[in-house]
Amino acid sequence: MHRSLRAGAAALALALAACGGGGAAPELDFSGPTAEWPTYGGSAHGLRWSELDQISAANVGALEVAWEYRHGDISDGSDGTTRTSFNATPIVAEGTMYFCTAFNRVVALDPETGAERWVFDPEQRTTTLQGPYPRVCRGVEFWRDPEARPGQACAARIFTGTLDSELIALDATTGEPCANFGAGGRVALREGVGEAPPWEYYPTSPPLAILDVVVIGALVADNERTDAPAGVVRGFDARTGALRWAWDPVPPGWSGRERTPEGEFTAGTPNVWSILSGDPERGLVFVPTGNASPDYYGALRQGLDFYSSATVALDARTGSVAWHFQTVHKDLWDYDVPSQPTLFDFRHPDGRTTPAVVQPTKMGLFFLLNRLNGRPLFPVEERPVPQEGAVPGEVLSPTQPFPTHLPPLHPLTLTPDDAYGITPWDRGKCREQIASLRSEGVYTPPSLEGTIVWPGSAGGPNWGSASVDPERGILYVNQMRMPLVVTLMPREEYDALPEKTVVYPNDMYPMKGTPYAVVRGPLLSPLGVPCNPPPWGTLTALDLVNGEILWEVPLGTTRDQAPWPIWKLQGDVGAPNLGGSIATAGGVLFIGATTEKTFRAFDTASGEELWQARLPYTASSTPLTYRLAQDGRQFVAVAAGGHGWSEPGDAVIAYALPEPEGSAND
């Protein structure tokens, strides 16, 4: 691949620094724009894009640590609580940085120094979870009341959801709860969703504030039971906390199972656990939906699939459905939509502009839709998919939707000939495993023999979502390539087991109310290596207008997972990743995300890696960038706090170019 001149300059600067060659620090350009990062995705549209250009592909190699903050909220599980995962994307609004920890504490910092301004502790009551879930809070939301008087308490607010299923409003200046919001600053979210233990229902993603309404969904634990808590999405008055509306994802005119006696919402409806987007101008909220419960057996859903695995546009004022587009019919693979819908204006080759939304999916399929009505901008084909091997009574869709304009960014078939291994022996073992399992391509139904779910249920893309350059119409996305083996177990066999759990890497779920339990785990060789060929993590640039892949590179190595020299010998094979990227007008894309303790910068034009920094923990998160003053520096910050597969941590680290000599901060 041709290296651009600016990429070459940056690589040279990085090489000199690595060799101790030093050289003059790059001269800072103070003529460019300033910008904050006021919401999780950079804007309500979820672009993860910044117009900042002080850090460029030519000087990014000179980045240095500007400050580091440790919040201390860590649990590795040894104290009897659930281990933590610090996946937050901090926001920067009106000169302050805000983020939440896995203990649901909210922290406010000076974005340029890392100095602590205030901390709010909700005194989290729920500390243990079932299943594979770590304790996590991905972000908070900022809102300024346009009707507030100058100096009024809670004129600017931080909204956060907690593991205790509460929506909390805080004064953005002081961190004190807003007394006029709900009960002492808190609104209970468990009302009406059905009877369930605390770990089965709670929000993990940030709320969305739009048109004086705060909108929030929640995680619902996978594969526990058919009558799981309802997946309702609710909008609350941003000033008072009063319920404005509630959207329960039941089909129009639905007359299926009765509503739960404990509440008003229907058990088992698709939930919305991931990140919401908003179009304030048009008054729309865009929600990515999960599955009707449970994930791997659908015969008893009674039509509740209607809104599952879909992008749904809701009226922000009323919660009524404006439109919906389903990415998977009768989803049996845990292919819920995990990525934030990304809103941008699609510029047609003839100069016309259409308000659009692009929806990444776990399958590596990307759907490009009209934002106003949900209709595809380009044809979507219904293609036949595998039908053989499903358990008796299962209901399959004969076809699934495939976009024709944007190519799949993940392989859709895995055969014995694709088997990978470090040695001929473990490659042969992988070949035998693949041959023994059902693997007829994407959408092969779960089976009693065992089915390879490929792409895996973690993606492809996941909640890290995509970043989009709205001017050029280019999407950047990271994916993992890790197949999963899913096996259905007859109920009588499951009930006869003396122990109902399976040690990682396999998980077992009861799917109560169905004839089956489910066992799922990664497809690995006896040496613990994925049985599919590398790269196991990728970073891709996709031209949304022309439908062309501009470049694709492996993302990460097996460093911090495999011992030296194995990870060195393997080379750049990519790594599993959770978290996302941001792109900038300076021609730089920043990303952590991998199982490696490394933060990286890439040239958006070529995919060339320009810079990397080692981290104290893995950065299973999405970074942010900001520049507050015309005479100030551009910062790039990232949360490094591990995930379920790596050591838990608590670091927020900000990087910037060196300050000029003689500056006030020298």
N, C-alpha and C positions, 0 to 999 in steps of 0.2 A: 504494500500500500504506500502511495506517495506521501511523504511527510511534508507538510507545509512549512514555509520559512519560519512562521511564528512558533510552530511546534518544535522545530529544530533549535530555535533560540532558547526556548524554555527547557528543552532537554539538556542543552549545553550548560545552562545556569544550574540545573539540578546536579549535573555531573560534577561541576566545579565545587558546588557546596559539599557534595558527598566526599570529594577527595580533599577537602580542606582548602581548595583553591580560592574560596571566598570571592573576591571581586567586589566592585561597587554595587551597593544596593540599588534596585531600580528606583528611578525618580517617580514619585507619586504624582498622579494627574488629579488635580482638584477641580477640573472643569466639568466633569461628568455629573450625572444626576445623583440625587439622594433618594433613598427609599427605605421604608421599614418592611417588616414581614408580619402584617397585622392579624393573620389568621393561618390556620394549619397548613393549607396548600399555597400560601403566599397571597392568595385572594380568595374570595368566595367561589370563583370559577375553578379553583383547584389546579391551576396551570403549573405550579412549582417553577415559575419563571421569574427572573428579575432583570430589570433594565439596567442594573448596575454594571459598569465596565471598567472600574479602576483596577480590579484584578483581571488580568487578561491571559490569554494563552502564551503571550510572550514573557510575562513576569511571574506567573503563578509558582514557578519553581523556587521563588524567594520567600514564600509564605513562612511565617514563624508563629509560634504560640504567643497569643496576646494575653490570654488569661485562662485559668482553669478553676472550676468550682466543683466541690464535692458536697452533695446533700446528705449523705450518710444513711439513706433509707435502703438498706440491703438485707435480704434474708436468703440464705442458701438452703433453707428448709430444715436445718439441723435443730432449730429451736421449736419444731413442731408446727410452725406456720408454713404457708406455701411460699416457695422461692419467688423472688422478684425478678422482673425484667424491666429495665428502664428504656422504653422505646419512644419517649416523648419527642415531638418536634416543638421546641420553644417558639413562642411568638414574640414579636417586638412591636409594641403599639404605644404611641405618644411618649416615646423616649424610655420605656421600661420593657425589660424582658420578663416573660411569665412562662412557667411550665409546671407540670404536676409530676409527682413521683409515684412509684408503685404503692406507697402508703397513702396515696391520695392527698398528701400535703401539696399546697400550691406555694411556689417560691417566686419572688420578684427580685430581679437583679438589675444593676446598672449594666446596660449592654456593652459599654465600651471598656469597663474595668472588671466586671464580674463581681463587684461589691454587692452584698446582700442588702435589700431594701426592706423586705418584710417576708414573713413565712406564716401561712395559715395551716393549722392542723385540724382536720375534721375528726380526729381520734377514731380511726377506722376500727370498726367492730368485727367485720368479717375478715378473718385472717387465714382461713383454710379453704381450698377449692378441691373439687373432684376432677378427675381426668387429667389431661396433659397441660392444663392451662397454668401459666405463671401469673402472678399478680402484675397487672399492667395498667397504665393510664397513658394514652397516646398524646393527649393534648388538651388545652383549654381554649376558650373563646372570649374575645374582647368585644364589648358593645358600649357605645356612648349614647346616652339618652338625648335626642335632639331637643326635647322639651324641658330639660333640666335647667335650673337657675345656676348662674356662675357660683362655684364654691359649694354647691349642694352635695351632701353625702350621697355616694353611689351614683353620681352623675355619669361616671364611667364604671363599668362592671366587668368582672371576670366570672364566667360561668364554667363550672366543672361538674362532671358526673363521677360518682364514686362506686366502689365495690359494695358499699352498703345500699346501693340503689337509691341514691339521693341526687337531686340536681341542686347545686349550691350556687348562690350569687354572692360575690365579694366586692367590696369597694376597691377599685383598681389602684387607688392612691394609698390606702392604709392596710388592705387585706382583711378588714373587719367584715363580718357577714352583713348583708343588706337587710335590715330589720323588717322592711316593708315587703320583702319577697318571701312568699310562703309563710312558714312558721319559723321566724328567727333566721331567715336567709336560706331555708331549706324546703324542698318539695320532695315528698316521697314518691318513688316511681313504681313501687310494687303493687299499688292499688289497681285491682281489676285485671291483673295478668294471670291469675290462678294461683293455687296453692303450690309452693315450691320452696325447697331449702335455699338459703341465700346464695350459694355458689352456682345455682342453676340459671340465675337471671341478674344481670347488672351491666351498666354501660362501660365500655373500654375506650371508645373513640370520642373526640370532642363534640360538644353540641354545636349547632349552627344558629347564629343570631341573624335574623333577616326580617325587615319590616316590623320591628318591635315585637317579634315572636322568637322564642328560643325553641329550636326543634331538636329532639333527641330520640335515638333508638336504644337498643341494648343487645348484648350477647345473650343467646339462649344456648345452654349446654347441648352439644351434639349427641344424638344417638342414645339418649337416656330412655325416652318413652314417646309413645304416640301423642299423649296428652300433655306435651311440654308446655311451658308458659307461652302465652300469646306473644307474637312478634310485633306488637303494636308500636307505631311511631306517634309521638305526641308533640304538640306545639303549645308552649306556655307563654303567657303574657310576660314580656321581659321586665316589666316594672313590678308587677304584683305576684307573679308566679301562678296566677289563676290559669286553669286549663282552658285553652282556646279551642283546641280540636284534638281528635285522636283518630288515626287511620289504622284500622284493623284489616290486614290484607286478606280478606275473604272475597271470593269471586262475586261479581254482580249477581244479585238474585239467588245467592247460594242458599241451599236448604239441606246442608249436610248435617254433621254431628251437632249435637246441642251445645249451647254455650255452657261453660263451666259454672256450676252453682256458686263457686266462690267469687266470681267476678263477672264483668260484663263483656269481656273479650273472649274470642274463640281460641281454645287450646290448639297448639300445633301449627299456627299460622307462620308463614315465613318471617324471619326476624331481619332486622337491619342493624348489624353490628359494626359495619365499617364506616367510612368517612362520607359525610354528606356534602353536596355542593349546592350553591344558590345563585339564582339570577334575580337580584333585587329589582332590576328595571322591569322585568316581566312578572315578578311576583311568584317565581317557581322555585321549588326545592327538589333536588334530584337525589333519589335514594337508591343505593344498590342493595338488592334483597338477597337473603339466604334461602335455604330450602324449607319447605314444609317438613315437619319432623316425621320419622327420623330420616337420616340422609340416605341410607343404603337399601331401604325397602319402602316401596311407594304404593303397594296395593291397597292400603287402608287409609290413604290420605283424603279420600272422598272429594276430590276436586280442588283441594287446597293448594295444588300446584300452580294455580292460575297466575299468581303474581311472583312465583318463586324464580330465583336465578335470573333476575330481570333488572333493568333500569326503569324506575318509575318516577314520573314528574308529578309532584303534588302542588296544589295551590297553597302558597305560604300563609294565606289568610284564613283558609277554611279547612285545609287538609284533604280536599277532594282530589280525585285522580284526574289529571289533565291528559296523560297518556302513559302507556307502558310498552316496553319492548323486551320480549323474553329471549335470553341468550341460550338457554337450554330448556327443552321440553321434558317434563317428567324426570327431573334430575335425580339420578340414583348414584352419583359419583362424588358428592360433596363439592360440586362445581358452583357453589354460590358465588355471587359477584363480590369480590373482595376489594376491588379498586375504586377509588373515588371517581365518579363521572367527571370528565374534564371538559370544560366549556370554552369554546373559542369560535371565532368567525371564520368559516371556511371560504377561502377565495378560489372560485372556479377559474379554470384557464381563460375563460372569456371575460373575466373581470367581475362577474356577479359575486355577491357575498351572501352566504346563508348562515344564520346563527346555528351552531352545531354543537354536538356533544360526542366525544369519542369515549367508548367504554372498553377498557381492557378486561379480559377474562382469564381465568386460570388455565384455559385451554391454549393460550397463546393466540386466540382469535380476537380481532379488534373490530368493533362495530361502530360505524360512523353514521350518526343519526341527525336528522333535523331537530334542533332543540325545541321548536315550537309545537311539533306534532308527533315526534318519535319515529317518523318514517325514515327508512334508510336512504342516504344520499346516493348510494349505488346499490345495484341488485344484491339481495341476499338469497341464496339458493337453499331450498330444503332438499338435503341429500339423504339417501338411505344409509342406515347405520346398522351395526350388528344386532341380530335378534336372537341368536342361538345361545343356549346355556343359562338363561334366566331360571330362577327357581319357580316352581309351580304357583300359579296365581298372580305372578308379577305382571304389571301393566307397563309396557314399553311404548315409547314413541317410535313409529317406523322411520321417521326422518328427524334430522336436526339442522338448525340454521348455520350456514357457512357464508361469510362475506366473500364477495368476488373481487372487490377493489383492493383491499388490503390483504397481503399474503399472511398465512399462519407463521408465527415467529417461534413455534415450538414444533418438533417432530410429532407426528400423529400416529405413528406405528412403531412397534418394538418387536423384533423377531429374534429367533435364536442366532441368526447370522450377525445381529447387532451386538452380541454379548461382548462385554469388556472384562478384563482382568489384568492385574499386575503381572501375573505369571500365566503360562499356558494352563496350569492346573486350575487356578481359580476362575480363569476365563471359561474353561470347560464346565465347571460347576455352575457358572452363571448361564451358560448355554442350556444345560440340563434343566435348570429352574424355569427359564423362560419357556422351554418346550413343554414343561409339565403343567403350565398354567394357561388359562384362557387369555389370549392376547390377539384379538382380531382387529385391533386399532382403537382409536378413540371411541368412547361410548360402548365398549364391550360390557355387557351387563354383569353385575356382581353374581357370583355363583358359589355352589357348594364345593367345587374343586379348587377354587381360588382364581381370582381374576387380576390381571395386571391393569391398574388404573394409570393410564398414560395419555396425556400429562397427569402428574400426580395431583392429589387434592390440595396440596400447598401451592400449586402453580408449577410452571408459568409464573405470571405476575401474581402478586398478592396485595396486601394493604399498602405497600410502599407506592403503588400506583405508578403513573407515568408523569414525566415533565414534558411540556409542550412549548416550543417557540411559536408564539401566535403570529409573528410577522412572516415567518418563512413556512409555517405549516409543517414543522418537523417534530415528531414525537420521539422521545428517548425513554427506553424502558429496560429495566433489569428483570431477569427471570432466573428461576432455578429449573434444573432438569433432573428430577428425582422420581422414579417410578414407585408406585405403591402397590402392595399386594393386599387385596380385600377378599376375605373368605367369610361366607355366611355359615353359621353354626345352628343346626336345628335346636329348637327350644329345649327339648328333653335332654340333649347332650350338655347344653349350657347349665341347665338346672342341676344336673348330676355332678358338676365340677365341685370339688371341695373348696377350691379357691377361685374367685371370680375375676382375678386380675392377671395380666401377663406382664412380665418385666420388659422394660424398654429394650429394644426399639419397637416391640409390638404393643398395641393397645387393644383392649377388649371392652366392648360396650354392650349393655343388655338389650337395647331396643325393646323395652317392655311394651306389651300390647301387640307385638308381632310374633310370627312363628319362629323368628330367628334372632340370635345375637350376631355380632360382627367382630371379627378380628382383623386388624389392619396393621401393616408395618412396611418399612422400606424394603426394596428389593436389593439385597446386598450379597456380595460374594462372601465366602468363609473368612476372608481376610478383612471384611468390613468395608470393602470398596463398592460403590454403586455398580450394578451390573449393566447399566447403559453406558454407551461411549461418552467421553467428555466432548465438549465442555459441560460441566455440571452447573455452571452459572454463566450467564451471558449478559452483555450490555449491547443494545441495538438502537440504531437511529433509523426511523421510518419516515419517508416522505408521505404525508397524508394526502397531498394533492395528486401526485403521480402514482401513488401506491407502490413505491419502490423501496427496498431496503438499501440504505445509503452505506451503512457499514455495520459490522457486528464483530465484537471482540469477546474473548473470555473475560469473566469478571472474577478475580480472586485466584488464590492458590489454596492448597491444602495445608499451608503453614498454620500452626496452632491447632491443627487436627491430626495430621500425620507427623511422625517423628522425623527429624533431620537424619539422614539426607533424603528420605523417601520423598518428602514434598518437593525438594529441589530436583530430584531425578524425574519426577512426574512433569515438571514444567508448569506452564500456565494452563491448567486444566479447568479453571473456573471452580467456583465453590458455591454450595447452597447459600441462599441469601434471603433475608427478610428486611424490609426497609426500602427506601427509595432514593431518587436522585433529585437534584435541582439543576437547572440550566440558566446561564446568564448571557447578557448581551456582550460580555467580554469574551465570548467564545469558549467558555469553560463549563464543564459539567462536573459537579461534585457528588460523591457517593461513598458511603461506608458499606453497610448492609451485609457483608459477607461473614462467614464463620472465622475469618481472619481478623486480627486486631489491627486493621489498617483503614485509613481514610485516604481516598484517591481523588485526583482531578484528571479529567480527560479533555482532549480537544474535541469540541462539538463538530468540527468540520471533518475530522478524519478518524476519530476513535483512538487516537494515539494517547497513551498514558503519559501525562506531563509531570505529575508530582504525586508523592505519597508520604504519609506520616504514620508512624506507629502509635497505637492507642493503648491505654491501660486495660481496656475491655473491648469486646466487639461492639460495633456501632449498628445494632439492629434497629435503625431509626432512619429518619429523613432529615437532612441538614437544613439550614436556612442561611440567608445572607442579608445584610443590611448596611446602610451608611447613613448616619444621622445628620451630619453637618457638612456644609460645602467645603469647609477646610479640614474635614475629618477623613478617617480611613474607612474603607470597606472591610467588613468582618464576615467571616464564614464560620458558623458554629455548628457543632454536632453533639448529640447525646450519645455517650458510650457507656452502655450499661448491661450488655449481654442479653441472652435470651435463654429459652429452655435448653438449648444445646451448648451453652457456654457459660462461663463464670459470671454471676450477677455483679453489677457494678453501679456506679453513681456519679459519673463524671460528665460535666458539660465543658467542652473545650472550644475556645474561639481562636481563630487564626486571622492574621492580617499581614500585609506587607510591612517591612521595617519602617519606623517613623523617621522622617528626615532629621539629620543631625541638627542640634540646636532647638528642637521643638520644645514646647512647654512641658512635655511629659518625659523628657530625657532625664 
